[in-house]
């Protein structure tokens, strides 16, 4: 059933090709195909969004240094039993307080806070109320402090390394666009050159049809004069039918491969594609050492791994910092004011003298016992780094395989092409000589058909071998990472990422 369905699809494609009106289509070059993929493929659209997301992480890290502001307003009333008439039996309190803290990139934290309150007391004893100097009283205090970590958190590594992580993440997201395009470009090369091979197949098949038609016309004229038997003319008709079938199969194959390339460019599958003639560049045996050196600099997978390694290094440094003891020194200075009026309570708070001030120097020590979380974070960071190193080795070996495969195809293909060209010349001479003998009646139709088929195979083999060498050259450029760079697509991808 599956085979019948495949034959049905092929038949429909052949009929579609035979009846589809020919339209002038501007030839596409490989660069234009890759540009269309770059502009429309959804995988690259996702990479651009990921790059934009990575950019927001830098803003998030910068937020670690944003000032923190707080404010608090309290109004309270308290009544309680007293053990002495000189104690306040009722206290009414109104308080306004606030603070601001600014983390510094050097590791310290600069902060300031103030508190202003109004306190009114009630006493059971009139004498106690008269002895109270201020009732209600207005109290104001202002403090400025600086906290500096001496061990854990010195130079604020969580900020510095997080900033490096964010920058490396942006770079990794940018490189991922190149990685994705690099992978898609290999598919594009394969589909593009497959269409070029299909065009060769069609051209050679059309030439074979033309020769078969000439032979059939020649046989028909000879049959009219009784120079050959009917069987000879039937052999020529069978040859023409076989060549027409081969031509239609070549067109059907091209139709299928054209659909593949169209979908890669996100175009309608039946859109006509004309391949720009591929120039027959002179190809020399490649230098594997030179290709490997280029790959180290240009392959996007390695650049992406470098960015990931920067992330891993920064995360390891942050994990190591968290393993230290927290020891901070805090220096504070401030003023204190107490007055019987609102205005004087405010103004006295900004006037320091020997009767109202505050100064303090303190050390704060803290540590986590057990360190399970810290040790796990360090171990995880180390393992992530080891994994990236192993992944880099794996990637380098894969790159070496890609380079070796393309280099071998070129080195082995050059002499093969030279012999294939010589074979075409020899087969053409053989066929011409046999045709001359056939016209003289010294050969038979079966031999002529055989020689024509051998000429067809030799011509097809030579052109396909030349195309295979051109493909191997592009695959080598892809393997060493220079293909997108040479076509100017690397810069455009990076610029698109920066524009998001």
Secondary structure, DSSP 8 states (H G I E B T S, - for coil): -HHHHHHHHHHHHHHHHHHS-------B-HHHHHHHHHHH-HHHHHHHHHHHHHHHHHHHHHGGGS-EEEEEEEEEEEE---SSTTSEEEEEEEEEEEEEEEE-TTS-EEEEEEEEEEEEEEESSHHHHHH-S-SSEEEEEEEEEEEEESSTTTT-HHHHHHHHHHHHHHHHHHHHHHHHHHHHHHHHHHHHHHHHHHHHHHHHHHHHHHHHHHHHHHHHHHHHTTSS-HHHHHHHHHHHHHHHHHHHHHHHHHHHHHHHHHHHTT--TT----B------------HHHHHHHHHHH-HHHHHHHHHHHHHHHHHHHHHHTTS-EEEEEEEEEEEEEESSHHHHHHHTT--BTTB-EEEEEEEEE--SS-HHHHHHHHHHHHHHHHHHHHHHHHHHHHHHHHHHHHHHHHHHHHHHHHHHHHHHHHHHHHHHHHHHHHTTSS-HHHHHHHHHHHHHHHHHHHHHHHHHHHHHHHHHHHTT-HHHHTTHHHHHHHHHHH-
